[in-house]
Structure formats: C-alpha cells, structure tokens
C-alpha cells in the first residue's frame, strides 16, 4: 500500500490528514508520499517531522506528473 497526499486540499489541511493517518494503527505503517505544488522547504521539513515517507514537488506538466507518479510507484512497490 502507498498513499499519495497533496497538501492543498479544498476542505481540510493536508498536514491534518497526515497526522490522522499516522494516528490510525491500521495505517500508521503505510508509506505516505506528499505530492504537492508550490511547497516550501519548511513544509517539506514539517511533513517529514510528521512521518511522511517522501516529498515530491509536483510538476505543472501532465506528462511530468505522470512520470513522477510512475517513478514513485516503482520505488515504493518494487
């Protein structure tokens, strides 16, 4: 299992979602990769501090996003 999580969600803050995931015994060992656009270095450090497994700055190009997802899946699944 692998969770991709964008920090920019419409209703709830992505960091709050990450905290909730890591509090749930059935999910806390599931890798969570933050996949977000316009993120700062401080946001990256905060995500890792909340036990994110990875952090990817999402590209603006559809093809690059697709490639980033494929590479991340290959890394975590294989």
C-alpha positions in Angstrom: 0.0 0.0 0.0 1.0 3.6 -0.6 -0.7 6.9 0.0 -0.2 9.9 -2.2 -1.2 13.0 -0.3 -1.5 16.6 -1.6 -1.1 19.3 1.0 -3.5 21.6 -0.8 -6.9 20.1 -0.1 -10.1 22.0 -0.5 -11.6 21.5 3.0 -9.0 20.1 5.3 -5.3 20.9 5.7 -3.1 18.1 4.2 -0.9 18.2 7.4 -4.0 17.3 9.4 -4.8 14.4 7.1 -1.2 13.2 7.5 -1.4 13.4 11.3 -4.7 11.5 11.2 -3.2 8.8 9.0 -0.2 8.3 11.3 -2.5 8.1 14.4 -4.5 5.2 13.0 -3.0 1.8 13.9 -4.1 0.2 10.6 -2.5 3.0 8.5 0.5 4.2 10.5 3.0 1.9 8.8 1.6 2.7 5.3 4.1 5.0 3.4 2.7 8.4 2.8 4.3 10.4 0.0 3.5 14.1 -0.1 2.9 15.2 -3.7 2.3 18.9 -3.7 2.8 22.0 -5.8 4.2 25.3 -4.6 5.6 23.8 -1.4 8.3 25.4 0.7 11.3 23.8 2.3 9.6 24.4 5.7 6.6 22.4 4.5 8.8 19.6 3.5 10.5 19.5 6.9 7.2 19.7 8.6 5.9 16.7 6.5 8.9 14.6 7.4 8.5 15.6 11.0 5.0 14.2 10.8 6.5 10.9 9.4 5.9 11.4 5.7 7.9 8.8 3.8 8.6 11.1 0.9 8.0 14.5 -0.6 7.7 15.4 -4.3 7.3 18.8 -5.7 4.5 18.2 -8.3 5.3 19.5 -11.8 2.9 21.7 -13.8 3.1 19.4 -16.8 0.7 16.4 -17.0 3.4 14.2 -18.6 5.9 15.1 -15.9 3.3 14.4 -13.1 2.6 11.0 -14.7 6.3 10.2 -14.8 6.7 11.3 -11.2 3.9 9.0 -10.1 5.3 6.1 -12.1 8.8 6.5 -10.7 7.4 6.9 -7.1 5.3 3.7 -7.5 8.3 1.8 -8.9 10.4 2.9 -5.9 7.9 2.0 -3.2 6.2 -1.0 -4.8 9.4 -2.7 -6.0 
